[in-house]
């Protein structure tokens, strides 16, 4: 474990939350009950009873959720201690008149290395406490680390440095890889602290550009949604049209079959009529002969009667 801040009297920042919490407790000889007491007074946030009663030597048994809560508290406590140390050293520098020598003799915590560690890891309150001239002097350092700064925009509202806002805002305006969410987080943070920057025309202009990009992206997203909806409707219309064509083809086929059936029926009727007519023609002489025979019989019967 290695502290990332030079000349600081306490540890901070670790990729391993368990190691961070364990180191913090051992370093400051603070038990879990004391940590719970301090944490709930600094910021109301209840910890699981199991965390409160767990000792530092058995910290590996802490649940993931409780460990996450405890880690957040430790970060807040660490940043508070860093700020107190910074205020203390600022007082010493002001008293000794060595404001411009802090980086040369490396005696104080006001160093580019500590400032870089702060902005890289989202310690915004601590970073904002560095002297204004110091932050302005290290503007290039902020620009070099802006991509790491973007990873901690969720808590950016705690930052009150105008220079940091200007650098981050300019990057958001100019870079095409930043996300919509990052821009929203930046403008939300500015909204929280806008009273502090009321005299900064440059920063207000940057924020306006970011907000305009947000509006443009929202409009573009809305247009894309509309286009997608139109395309979906067009696909449905094409599908319905295709179904209508298929139905029309089926109807025509049925009509053809009906016509064919009607024709067959008509032909069958004609054929049957012709057959009957032919039969009548064949039987007509016989019928006439029978009629004649009947007439002769009638005459014969009359003659007999007479």
VOVODREN-863662 format. One record per residue: chain; residue in three letters; x, y, z of N, C-alpha, C, O in turn. Coordinates in steps of 0.2 Angstrom, whole numbers. Layout:
% VOVODREN-863662
c, r, n.xx, n.yy, n.zz, ca.xx, ca.yy, ca.zz, c.xx, c.yy, c.zz, o.xx, o.yy, o.zz
A, Ala, X, Y, Z, X, Y, Z, X, Y, Z, X, Y, Z
...
This chain:
% VOVODREN-863662
c, r, n.xx, n.yy, n.zz, ca.xx, ca.yy, ca.zz, c.xx, c.yy, c.zz, o.xx, o.yy, o.zz
A, Unk, 4, -6, 0, 0, 0, 0, 4, 6, 0, 9, 7, 4
A, Unk, 3, 11, -4, 7, 17, -5, 2, 23, -6, -2, 23, -10
A, Unk, 3, 28, -1, -1, 34, -2, 1, 38, -8, 7, 38, -10
A, Unk, -4, 41, -12, -3, 44, -18, -2, 52, -17, 0, 55, -22
A, Unk, -2, 54, -11, -1, 61, -9, 6, 62, -5, 7, 58, 0
A, Unk, 10, 66, -8, 16, 67, -5, 16, 72, 2, 12, 76, 2
A, Unk, 20, 70, 7, 20, 74, 13, 14, 74, 17, 13, 79, 21
A, Unk, 9, 69, 16, 3, 69, 19, 4, 65, 25, 8, 60, 25
A, Unk, 1, 66, 31, 1, 62, 37, -4, 56, 37, -4, 53, 43
A, Unk, -7, 55, 32, -12, 49, 32, -13, 46, 25, -11, 49, 20
A, Unk, -16, 40, 25, -16, 37, 19, -23, 39, 16, -27, 41, 19
A, Unk, -23, 37, 9, -29, 39, 5, -28, 35, -2, -22, 34, -4
A, Unk, -34, 33, -4, -34, 30, -11, -31, 24, -12, -25, 23, -11
A, Unk, -35, 19, -13, -33, 12, -14, -37, 9, -19, -43, 10, -19
A, Unk, -35, 4, -24, -39, 1, -28, -43, -5, -24, -48, -8, -27
A, Unk, -40, -7, -18, -43, -12, -14, -47, -9, -9, -44, -7, -4
A, Unk, -54, -9, -9, -58, -6, -3, -56, -9, 4, -56, -5, 8
A, Unk, -56, -15, 4, -54, -19, 10, -48, -16, 13, -47, -15, 19
A, Unk, -43, -16, 9, -36, -14, 11, -36, -6, 13, -33, -5, 18
A, Unk, -40, -2, 10, -40, 5, 11, -44, 5, 18, -41, 9, 22
A, Unk, -49, 2, 19, -53, 3, 26, -48, 0, 31, -48, 3, 37
A, Unk, -45, -6, 30, -41, -9, 35, -35, -5, 37, -33, -4, 43
A, Unk, -32, -2, 32, -26, 3, 33, -28, 9, 37, -25, 11, 41
A, Unk, -34, 12, 35, -36, 18, 38, -37, 16, 46, -35, 21, 50
A, Unk, -41, 11, 47, -42, 9, 54, -36, 8, 58, -35, 11, 64
A, Unk, -31, 5, 55, -25, 3, 59, -21, 9, 59, -17, 11, 65
A, Unk, -20, 13, 54, -16, 19, 54, -18, 24, 59, -14, 27, 62
A, Unk, -25, 25, 60, -27, 30, 65, -30, 27, 71, -33, 30, 76
A, Unk, -28, 20, 72, -30, 17, 78, -38, 18, 80, -40, 19, 86
A, Unk, -42, 17, 75, -49, 19, 76, -53, 12, 75, -52, 9, 70
A, Unk, -57, 11, 80, -61, 5, 79, -67, 6, 75, -68, 12, 74
A, Unk, -71, 1, 74, -76, 1, 70, -82, 5, 73, -86, 9, 70
A, Unk, -83, 5, 80, -88, 9, 83, -86, 16, 83, -90, 20, 82
A, Unk, -79, 18, 83, -77, 25, 83, -78, 27, 76, -81, 33, 75
A, Unk, -77, 23, 71, -78, 25, 64, -85, 26, 63, -87, 31, 59
A, Unk, -90, 22, 65, -97, 23, 64, -99, 29, 68, -103, 33, 65
A, Unk, -96, 31, 74, -98, 37, 77, -96, 43, 73, -100, 48, 73
A, Unk, -90, 43, 71, -88, 49, 67, -92, 50, 60, -94, 55, 59
A, Unk, -93, 44, 57, -96, 44, 51, -103, 47, 51, -105, 51, 47
A, Unk, -107, 45, 56, -114, 47, 57, -114, 54, 59, -119, 57, 58
A, Unk, -109, 57, 62, -109, 64, 64, -107, 68, 58, -109, 74, 58
A, Unk, -102, 65, 54, -100, 69, 48, -106, 69, 43, -107, 74, 40
A, Unk, -108, 63, 42, -114, 63, 37, -118, 57, 39, -116, 51, 39
A, Unk, -124, 59, 40, -129, 53, 42, -129, 48, 37, -132, 48, 32
A, Unk, -127, 42, 39, -127, 36, 35, -126, 30, 39, -120, 29, 41
A, Unk, -131, 26, 40, -131, 21, 44, -127, 15, 41, -128, 13, 35
A, Unk, -123, 12, 45, -119, 6, 43, -123, 0, 46, -126, 0, 52
A, Unk, -122, -6, 43, -124, -12, 46, -121, -14, 52, -115, -12, 53
A, Unk, -125, -16, 57, -123, -18, 64, -116, -22, 63, -112, -22, 67
A, Unk, -116, -27, 58, -111, -31, 58, -104, -28, 56, -99, -30, 58
A, Unk, -105, -22, 52, -99, -18, 51, -97, -14, 57, -91, -14, 59
A, Unk, -102, -12, 61, -100, -8, 67, -96, -12, 72, -91, -10, 75
A, Unk, -98, -19, 72, -95, -23, 77, -89, -27, 75, -86, -30, 79
A, Unk, -88, -26, 68, -82, -30, 66, -76, -26, 67, -75, -20, 66
A, Unk, -70, -30, 69, -64, -27, 71, -60, -27, 64, -61, -30, 59
A, Unk, -54, -23, 65, -50, -22, 59, -47, -29, 57, -46, -30, 51
A, Unk, -45, -33, 61, -42, -39, 59, -47, -44, 56, -44, -49, 54
A, Unk, -53, -43, 56, -58, -48, 53, -62, -44, 48, -68, -46, 46
A, Unk, -59, -39, 45, -63, -35, 40, -65, -38, 34, -69, -36, 30
A, Unk, -61, -44, 32, -63, -48, 26, -70, -51, 26, -73, -53, 21
A, Unk, -73, -51, 32, -80, -53, 33, -85, -48, 32, -91, -50, 32
A, Unk, -84, -42, 30, -89, -37, 29, -92, -38, 22, -89, -40, 17
A, Unk, -99, -38, 22, -102, -39, 16, -100, -33, 11, -98, -28, 13
A, Unk, -101, -35, 4, -99, -30, -1, -103, -24, 0, -100, -18, -1
A, Unk, -110, -24, 1, -113, -18, 2, -111, -13, 8, -110, -7, 7
A, Unk, -110, -16, 13, -107, -13, 19, -100, -10, 18, -99, -4, 20
A, Unk, -96, -14, 15, -90, -12, 13, -90, -6, 9, -86, -1, 9
A, Unk, -94, -6, 4, -95, 0, -1, -97, 6, 3, -94, 12, 2
A, Unk, -102, 6, 8, -104, 11, 12, -98, 14, 16, -97, 20, 16
A, Unk, -94, 9, 19, -89, 11, 23, -83, 14, 19, -80, 19, 22
A, Unk, -82, 12, 13, -77, 15, 9, -78, 22, 7, -74, 26, 7
A, Unk, -85, 23, 6, -87, 30, 4, -86, 35, 10, -83, 40, 9
A, Unk, -87, 32, 16, -86, 36, 22, -79, 38, 23, -77, 43, 25
A, Unk, -74, 32, 22, -67, 33, 23, -65, 38, 18, -60, 43, 20
A, Unk, -67, 38, 12, -65, 43, 7, -67, 50, 9, -63, 55, 8
A, Unk, -73, 51, 12, -75, 58, 14, -70, 60, 20, -68, 66, 20
A, Unk, -69, 55, 25, -65, 57, 30, -58, 59, 28, -55, 64, 30
A, Unk, -55, 55, 23, -49, 56, 21, -48, 63, 17, -44, 67, 19
A, Unk, -53, 65, 13, -53, 71, 10, -54, 77, 15, -51, 82, 14
A, Unk, -58, 76, 20, -58, 81, 26, -51, 82, 29, -50, 88, 30
A, Unk, -48, 77, 30, -41, 77, 33, -36, 81, 29, -32, 85, 31
A, Unk, -37, 79, 22, -32, 82, 17, -34, 90, 17, -29, 94, 17
A, Unk, -40, 92, 17, -42, 99, 17, -39, 102, 23, -36, 108, 23
A, Unk, -40, 99, 29, -37, 102, 35, -30, 103, 35, -27, 108, 37
A, Unk, -26, 98, 32, -19, 98, 31, -17, 104, 27, -12, 108, 28
A, Unk, -21, 104, 21, -20, 110, 16, -21, 116, 19, -16, 121, 18
A, Unk, -26, 117, 23, -27, 124, 27, -21, 125, 31, -19, 131, 32
A, Unk, -19, 120, 35, -14, 121, 40, -7, 123, 36, -4, 128, 38
A, Unk, -6, 120, 31, 0, 122, 27, 0, 129, 24, 5, 132, 23
A, Unk, -6, 130, 21, -7, 137, 18, -6, 142, 24, -3, 148, 22
A, Unk, -8, 141, 30, -7, 146, 35, 0, 146, 36, 3, 152, 38
A, Unk, 4, 141, 36, 11, 141, 37, 15, 145, 32, 19, 149, 33
A, Unk, 12, 144, 26, 15, 147, 20, 14, 155, 20, 19, 159, 19
A, Unk, 8, 156, 22, 6, 164, 23, 10, 167, 28, 12, 173, 27
A, Unk, 11, 163, 34, 15, 166, 39, 22, 167, 38, 25, 172, 40
A, Unk, 25, 162, 34, 32, 162, 32, 34, 166, 26, 39, 168, 25
A, Unk, 28, 168, 22, 30, 172, 16, 33, 168, 10, 36, 171, 6
A, Unk, 32, 162, 10, 35, 157, 5, 30, 154, 0, 30, 149, -2
A, Unk, 25, 158, -1, 20, 156, -5, 22, 153, -12, 19, 149, -15
A, Unk, 27, 156, -15, 30, 154, -21, 35, 149, -21, 37, 147, -26
A, Unk, 37, 147, -15, 42, 142, -15, 40, 135, -13, 44, 130, -12
A, Unk, 33, 134, -13, 31, 128, -10, 33, 122, -14, 34, 116, -11
A, Unk, 34, 122, -21, 36, 116, -25, 43, 115, -25, 45, 110, -26
A, Unk, 47, 121, -24, 54, 120, -24, 57, 116, -18, 61, 112, -19
A, Unk, 55, 118, -12, 58, 115, -7, 54, 108, -5, 57, 105, 0
A, Unk, 49, 107, -8, 45, 101, -7, 43, 100, 1, 42, 95, 3
A, Unk, 42, 106, 4, 41, 105, 11, 34, 105, 13, 32, 102, 18
A, Unk, 30, 107, 9, 23, 108, 10, 19, 103, 5, 22, 100, 1
A, Unk, 12, 102, 7, 8, 97, 3, 6, 101, -3, 2, 97, -7
A, Unk, 7, 107, -4, 4, 111, -10, 9, 109, -16, 13, 114, -18
A, Unk, 8, 104, -19, 13, 102, -24, 9, 99, -30, 3, 98, -30
A, Unk, 12, 100, -36, 8, 98, -42, 6, 90, -42, 1, 88, -45
A, Unk, 11, 86, -39, 9, 79, -38, 3, 78, -34, -1, 74, -36
A, Unk, 2, 81, -28, -4, 81, -24, -10, 83, -28, -15, 80, -28
A, Unk, -9, 89, -31, -15, 92, -35, -17, 87, -41, -23, 86, -42
A, Unk, -12, 84, -44, -14, 79, -49, -17, 73, -47, -22, 71, -50
A, Unk, -15, 70, -41, -18, 65, -38, -26, 66, -36, -30, 62, -36
A, Unk, -27, 73, -34, -33, 75, -32, -38, 75, -38, -44, 72, -37
A, Unk, -36, 78, -43, -41, 78, -49, -41, 72, -52, -46, 71, -56
A, Unk, -36, 68, -52, -37, 61, -55, -42, 56, -52, -45, 52, -55
A, Unk, -43, 58, -45, -47, 53, -41, -53, 56, -39, -57, 53, -34
A, Unk, -55, 62, -41, -61, 65, -40, -62, 68, -33, -67, 68, -30
A, Unk, -56, 70, -30, -56, 74, -23, -57, 81, -25, -53, 85, -24
A, Unk, -64, 83, -26, -65, 90, -29, -64, 95, -24, -62, 100, -25
A, Unk, -67, 94, -18, -67, 99, -12, -59, 100, -11, -57, 106, -10
A, Unk, -55, 95, -10, -48, 96, -9, -45, 99, -14, -41, 104, -13
A, Unk, -46, 97, -21, -43, 101, -26, -44, 108, -27, -40, 112, -29
A, Unk, -51, 110, -25, -53, 117, -25, -50, 121, -20, -50, 127, -21
A, Unk, -47, 118, -15, -44, 122, -9, -37, 124, -11, -35, 128, -7
A, Unk, -34, 121, -16, -28, 124, -18, -28, 131, -20, -33, 133, -23
A, Unk, -23, 135, -19, -23, 142, -21, -25, 143, -28, -23, 139, -32
A, Unk, -29, 149, -29, -31, 150, -36, -25, 151, -41, -26, 148, -47
A, Unk, -20, 155, -39, -14, 156, -43, -11, 149, -45, -8, 148, -50
A, Unk, -11, 144, -40, -8, 138, -41, -12, 134, -46, -9, 131, -51
A, Unk, -18, 134, -46, -22, 130, -50, -22, 133, -57, -21, 129, -62
A, Unk, -22, 140, -58, -21, 143, -64, -14, 141, -67, -13, 140, -73
A, Unk, -9, 141, -63, -2, 140, -65, -2, 132, -68, 2, 131, -73
A, Unk, -6, 128, -65, -5, 121, -68, -11, 119, -72, -14, 114, -72
A, Unk, -13, 124, -76, -19, 123, -81, -17, 117, -86, -22, 113, -87
A, Unk, -11, 117, -88, -9, 112, -93, -10, 105, -89, -11, 100, -92
A, Unk, -8, 104, -83, -9, 98, -79, -16, 96, -79, -17, 90, -80
A, Unk, -21, 100, -78, -28, 99, -78, -30, 96, -85, -33, 91, -86
A, Unk, -27, 99, -90, -29, 97, -97, -26, 90, -99, -29, 86, -102
A, Unk, -20, 89, -96, -17, 82, -97, -21, 77, -94, -21, 71, -96
A, Unk, -24, 78, -88, -28, 73, -85, -35, 74, -85, -39, 71, -81
A, Unk, -38, 77, -90, -45, 78, -91, -49, 72, -92, -55, 71, -90
A, Unk, -46, 67, -96, -50, 61, -97, -51, 57, -90, -56, 54, -90
A, Unk, -46, 57, -86, -47, 54, -79, -52, 58, -75, -56, 55, -71
A, Unk, -52, 65, -76, -57, 69, -72, -64, 67, -74, -68, 67, -70
A, Unk, -65, 65, -81, -72, 64, -83, -74, 58, -80, -81, 57, -80
A, Unk, -70, 53, -77, -72, 47, -74, -76, 49, -67, -79, 45, -64
A, Unk, -75, 55, -65, -78, 57, -58, -82, 63, -59, -83, 67, -54
A, Unk, -86, 63, -64, -90, 69, -65, -97, 68, -61, -100, 73, -60
A, Unk, -98, 62, -58, -104, 61, -55, -104, 65, -48, -109, 67, -45
A, Unk, -98, 67, -46, -97, 71, -40, -94, 78, -41, -92, 81, -37
A, Unk, -95, 80, -47, -91, 86, -50, -94, 92, -46, -91, 98, -46
A, Unk, -100, 92, -44, -103, 98, -41, -100, 100, -35, -100, 106, -32
A, Unk, -95, 96, -32, -91, 98, -26, -85, 102, -28, -82, 105, -24
A, Unk, -84, 102, -35, -78, 106, -37, -81, 114, -38, -86, 115, -40
A, Unk, -76, 118, -35, -78, 125, -35, -73, 129, -39, -72, 135, -38
A, Unk, -68, 126, -42, -63, 129, -46, -65, 131, -53, -67, 127, -57
A, Unk, -64, 138, -54, -66, 140, -61, -62, 138, -66, -64, 136, -72
A, Unk, -56, 137, -65, -51, 135, -70, -52, 127, -72, -52, 126, -78
A, Unk, -54, 123, -67, -55, 116, -68, -62, 116, -72, -62, 112, -77
A, Unk, -67, 120, -71, -73, 120, -75, -72, 122, -82, -74, 119, -87
A, Unk, -67, 127, -83, -66, 129, -90, -62, 124, -94, -64, 123, -99
A, Unk, -57, 121, -91, -54, 115, -94, -58, 110, -96, -59, 107, -102
A, Unk, -62, 107, -91, -67, 102, -92, -72, 104, -98, -74, 100, -102
A, Unk, -75, 110, -97, -80, 112, -101, -78, 112, -108, -81, 110, -113
A, Unk, -72, 115, -109, -69, 116, -116, -68, 109, -119, -69, 108, -125
A, Unk, -65, 104, -115, -64, 98, -118, -71, 94, -120, -71, 91, -125
A, Unk, -76, 96, -116, -83, 93, -118, -85, 96, -124, -89, 92, -128
A, Unk, -84, 102, -125, -86, 106, -131, -83, 103, -138, -86, 102, -143
A, Unk, -76, 102, -137, -72, 101, -143, -71, 93, -144, -70, 91, -150
A, Unk, -72, 89, -139, -71, 82, -140, -77, 78, -143, -82, 79, -140
A, Unk, -76, 74, -148, -82, 70, -150, -84, 64, -147, -89, 61, -148
A, Unk, -79, 62, -142, -80, 55, -139, -84, 55, -132, -86, 50, -130
A, Unk, -85, 61, -130, -88, 62, -123, -95, 60, -124, -98, 61, -129
A, Unk, -98, 58, -119, -105, 55, -119, -110, 61, -117, -108, 66, -114
A, Unk, -116, 60, -119, -122, 64, -117, -122, 65, -109, -124, 70, -107
A, Unk, -121, 59, -106, -122, 59, -99, -116, 64, -95, -118, 67, -91
A, Unk, -110, 64, -98, -105, 68, -95, -107, 75, -96, -105, 79, -91
A, Unk, -109, 77, -102, -111, 84, -103, -117, 86, -98, -117, 92, -95
A, Unk, -121, 82, -97, -127, 83, -92, -124, 84, -85, -126, 89, -81
A, Unk, -119, 79, -83, -116, 80, -76, -113, 86, -75, -113, 89, -70
A, Unk, -109, 89, -81, -105, 95, -80, -110, 101, -79, -109, 105, -75
A, Unk, -115, 101, -83, -120, 107, -83, -124, 107, -76, -125, 112, -73
A, Unk, -125, 101, -74, -129, 100, -67, -124, 103, -62, -126, 106, -57
A, Unk, -118, 101, -62, -113, 103, -57, -112, 111, -57, -112, 114, -52
A, Unk, -112, 114, -64, -111, 121, -64, -117, 124, -61, -117, 130, -58
A, Unk, -123, 121, -62, -129, 124, -60, -129, 125, -52, -132, 130, -49
A, Unk, -126, 120, -49, -126, 120, -42, -121, 126, -39, -122, 129, -34
A, Unk, -116, 127, -43, -111, 132, -41, -111, 139, -45, -106, 142, -45
A, Unk, -116, 140, -49, -116, 145, -54, -115, 152, -51, -113, 157, -54
A, Unk, -117, 153, -44, -117, 159, -41, -109, 161, -40, -107, 167, -39
A, Unk, -105, 156, -39, -98, 157, -38, -95, 159, -45, -89, 162, -44
A, Unk, -98, 158, -50, -95, 160, -57, -98, 165, -61, -98, 166, -67
A, Unk, -102, 169, -57, -106, 174, -60, -102, 179, -64, -105, 182, -69
A, Unk, -96, 180, -62, -92, 185, -65, -88, 183, -71, -84, 186, -74
A, Unk, -88, 176, -72, -84, 173, -77, -88, 172, -84, -91, 168, -85
A, Unk, -87, 177, -88, -90, 177, -95, -87, 171, -99, -91, 168, -103
A, Unk, -81, 169, -99, -78, 164, -102, -81, 157, -101, -83, 153, -105
A, Unk, -82, 156, -94, -85, 150, -92, -92, 149, -94, -95, 144, -96
A, Unk, -96, 155, -93, -103, 155, -95, -104, 154, -102, -109, 150, -104
A, Unk, -99, 156, -106, -99, 155, -114, -98, 147, -115, -102, 144, -119
A, Unk, -93, 144, -111, -92, 137, -112, -98, 133, -110, -100, 128, -114
A, Unk, -101, 135, -104, -107, 131, -102, -113, 132, -107, -116, 127, -108
A, Unk, -114, 138, -110, -119, 139, -115, -118, 134, -121, -123, 131, -123
A, Unk, -111, 133, -123, -110, 129, -129, -111, 122, -127, -114, 118, -131
A, Unk, -110, 120, -121, -111, 113, -119, -119, 112, -118, -121, 106, -121
A, Unk, -122, 116, -116, -130, 116, -115, -133, 116, -122, -137, 112, -124
A, Unk, -130, 120, -127, -132, 120, -134, -131, 113, -137, -135, 110, -141
A, Unk, -125, 110, -136, -124, 103, -138, -129, 98, -136, -131, 93, -139
A, Unk, -130, 99, -129, -135, 94, -126, -142, 95, -130, -145, 90, -131
A, Unk, -144, 101, -131, -150, 102, -134, -150, 99, -141, -155, 96, -144
A, Unk, -144, 100, -145, -144, 98, -152, -144, 90, -152, -147, 87, -156
A, Unk, -141, 87, -147, -141, 80, -146, -148, 77, -144, -150, 72, -147
A, Unk, -151, 81, -140, -158, 79, -138, -162, 79, -145, -166, 75, -146
A, Unk, -161, 85, -148, -165, 86, -154, -164, 80, -160, -168, 77, -163
A, Unk, -157, 79, -160, -155, 74, -165, -158, 67, -163, -160, 63, -167
A, Unk, -158, 65, -156, -160, 59, -154, -168, 59, -155, -171, 54, -157
A, Unk, -171, 65, -154, -179, 65, -155, -180, 64, -163, -185, 60, -165
A, Unk, -176, 67, -167, -177, 66, -174, -175, 59, -176, -179, 56, -180
A, Unk, -170, 56, -173, -169, 49, -175, -175, 44, -173, -176, 39, -176
A, Unk, -178, 46, -167, -183, 42, -165, -189, 43, -170, -193, 38, -171
A, Unk, -190, 49, -172, -196, 50, -177, -194, 47, -183, -199, 43, -186
A, Unk, -188, 47, -185, -186, 44, -192, -187, 36, -191, -190, 33, -195
A, Unk, -185, 34, -185, -186, 26, -184, -193, 24, -184, -195, 19, -186
A, Unk, -198, 29, -181, -205, 28, -181, -208, 28, -188, -212, 24, -190
A, Unk, -206, 33, -192, -208, 33, -199, -206, 27, -203, -210, 24, -206
A, Unk, -200, 25, -202, -197, 19, -205, -201, 13, -203, -203, 8, -207
A, Unk, -203, 13, -197, -207, 7, -194, -214, 7, -198, -216, 2, -200
A, Unk, -217, 13, -198, -223, 13, -201, -223, 12, -208, -228, 9, -211
A, Unk, -218, 14, -212, -217, 13, -219, -216, 5, -220, -219, 3, -225
A, Unk, -213, 2, -216, -212, -5, -216, -219, -9, -215, -220, -14, -219
A, Unk, -223, -6, -210, -229, -9, -209, -234, -8, -215, -238, -12, -217
A, Unk, -233, -2, -218, -238, 0, -224, -236, -5, -230, -240, -7, -233
A, Unk, -229, -6, -231, -227, -10, -236, -229, -17, -235, -231, -21, -240
A, Unk, -229, -19, -229, -232, -26, -227, -239, -27, -229, -242, -32, -232
A, Unk, -243, -21, -227, -250, -21, -228, -252, -21, -236, -256, -25, -238
A, Unk, -248, -17, -239, -248, -17, -247, -247, -24, -250, -250, -26, -254
A, Unk, -242, -27, -248, -240, -33, -250, -246, -38, -249, -247, -43, -253
A, Unk, -249, -38, -243, -254, -42, -241, -260, -41, -245, -264, -46, -248
A, Unk, -261, -34, -247, -267, -33, -251, -266, -35, -258, -271, -38, -262
A, Unk, -260, -35, -261, -258, -38, -267, -259, -45, -268, -262, -48, -272
A, Unk, -257, -48, -262, -258, -56, -262, -265, -57, -262, -268, -62, -265
A, Unk, -269, -54, -258, -276, -55, -257, -280, -54, -264, -284, -57, -266
A, Unk, -278, -48, -267, -281, -46, -274, -279, -52, -279, -284, -54, -283
A, Unk, -273, -55, -279, -272, -60, -283, -276, -66, -282, -278, -70, -286
A, Unk, -277, -68, -275, -281, -73, -274, -288, -72, -276, -292, -77, -278
A, Unk, -291, -66, -275, -298, -65, -277, -298, -66, -285, -303, -69, -287
A, Unk, -293, -63, -289, -294, -64, -296, -293, -71, -298, -297, -74, -302
A, Unk, -289, -75, -294, -289, -82, -296, -296, -86, -294, -298, -90, -298
A, Unk, -299, -84, -289, -306, -86, -287, -311, -84, -292, -315, -88, -294
A, Unk, -310, -78, -295, -315, -76, -300, -314, -80, -306, -319, -82, -310
A, Unk, -308, -81, -308, -306, -85, -314, -309, -92, -313, -312, -95, -318
A, Unk, -309, -95, -307, -311, -102, -306, -319, -102, -306, -322, -106, -309
A, Unk, -322, -96, -304, -329, -96, -304, -332, -95, -311, -337, -98, -313
A, Unk, -328, -91, -315, -330, -90, -322, -329, -97, -326, -333, -99, -330
A, Unk, -324, -100, -324, -323, -107, -327, -328, -112, -325, -331, -115, -330
A, Unk, -330, -112, -319, -336, -116, -317, -343, -114, -320, -346, -118, -322
A, Unk, -344, -107, -321, -350, -105, -324, -350, -107, -331, -355, -109, -334
A, Unk, -344, -107, -334, -344, -109, -341, -345, -116, -342, -349, -119, -347
A, Unk, -342, -120, -337, -343, -128, -338, -351, -129, -337, -353, -134, -340
A, Unk, -354, -126, -332, -361, -127, -330, -365, -125, -336, -370, -129, -338
A, Unk, -364, -120, -339, -367, -117, -345, -366, -122, -351, -371, -124, -354
A, Unk, -360, -125, -352, -359, -130, -357, -363, -136, -356, -366, -139, -360
A, Unk, -363, -138, -349, -366, -144, -347, -374, -144, -349, -377, -148, -351
A, Unk, -376, -138, -347, -384, -137, -348, -385, -137, -356, -390, -140, -358
A, Unk, -381, -134, -360, -382, -134, -367, -382, -141, -370, -386, -143, -374
A, Unk, -377, -144, -367, -376, -151, -370, -382, -156, -368, -385, -160, -372
A, Unk, -385, -155, -362, -391, -158, -359, -397, -156, -364, -401, -161, -365
A, Unk, -397, -150, -365, -403, -148, -369, -403, -151, -376, -408, -153, -379
A, Unk, -397, -151, -379, -396, -154, -386, -398, -161, -385, -401, -164, -390
A, Unk, -396, -165, -380, -397, -172, -380, -405, -173, -379, -407, -177, -383
A, Unk, -408, -169, -375, -415, -170, -375, -419, -168, -382, -423, -172, -384
A, Unk, -416, -163, -385, -419, -161, -391, -418, -166, -396, -422, -168, -400
A, Unk, -412, -169, -396, -410, -175, -401, -415, -181, -400, -418, -184, -404
A, Unk, -416, -182, -393, -420, -188, -391, -428, -186, -394, -431, -191, -396
A, Unk, -430, -180, -393, -436, -178, -395, -437, -179, -403, -442, -181, -405
A, Unk, -432, -177, -406, -432, -177, -413, -432, -185, -416, -436, -187, -420
A, Unk, -429, -189, -412, -429, -196, -413, -436, -199, -412, -438, -203, -416
A, Unk, -439, -197, -406, -445, -200, -404, -451, -197, -408, -457, -200, -408
A, Unk, -451, -191, -411, -456, -188, -414, -460, -192, -420, -466, -192, -419
A, Unk, -457, -196, -424, -460, -200, -429, -464, -205, -425, -470, -207, -427
A, Unk, -461, -208, -420, -465, -213, -416, -471, -211, -413, -477, -214, -413
A, Unk, -470, -205, -411, -476, -201, -407, -482, -200, -412, -488, -201, -411
A, Unk, -479, -198, -418, -484, -196, -423, -488, -203, -426, -494, -203, -427
A, Unk, -484, -208, -426, -487, -214, -428, -492, -217, -423, -497, -219, -425
A, Unk, -490, -216, -416, -495, -218, -411, -501, -214, -411, -507, -216, -410
A, Unk, -500, -207, -413, -506, -203, -413, -511, -205, -419, -517, -206, -418
A, Unk, -508, -207, -425, -512, -209, -430, -515, -216, -429, -521, -217, -430
A, Unk, -512, -220, -425, -515, -227, -423, -521, -225, -419, -526, -229, -419
A, Unk, -520, -221, -414, -525, -219, -409, -531, -216, -413, -537, -218, -411
A, Unk, -530, -212, -418, -536, -209, -422, -539, -215, -426, -545, -215, -426
A, Unk, -536, -220, -428, -539, -225, -432, -543, -230, -427, -548, -232, -429
A, Unk, -540, -231, -421, -544, -235, -417, -550, -231, -415, -555, -235, -414
A, Unk, -550, -225, -414, -556, -221, -412, -561, -222, -417, -567, -223, -416
A, Unk, -559, -221, -423, -563, -222, -429, -566, -229, -430, -572, -229, -431
A, Unk, -562, -234, -429, -564, -240, -429, -570, -242, -424, -575, -245, -425
A, Unk, -569, -239, -418, -573, -240, -412, -580, -237, -414, -585, -239, -412
A, Unk, -580, -231, -417, -586, -227, -419, -590, -231, -424, -596, -232, -424
A, Unk, -586, -234, -429, -589, -238, -434, -593, -244, -431, -598, -246, -434
A, Unk, -589, -247, -427, -592, -253, -424, -599, -251, -420, -603, -255, -420
A, Unk, -598, -246, -417, -604, -243, -413, -610, -242, -417, -616, -243, -416
A, Unk, -609, -240, -423, -614, -238, -428, -617, -245, -430, -622, -245, -434
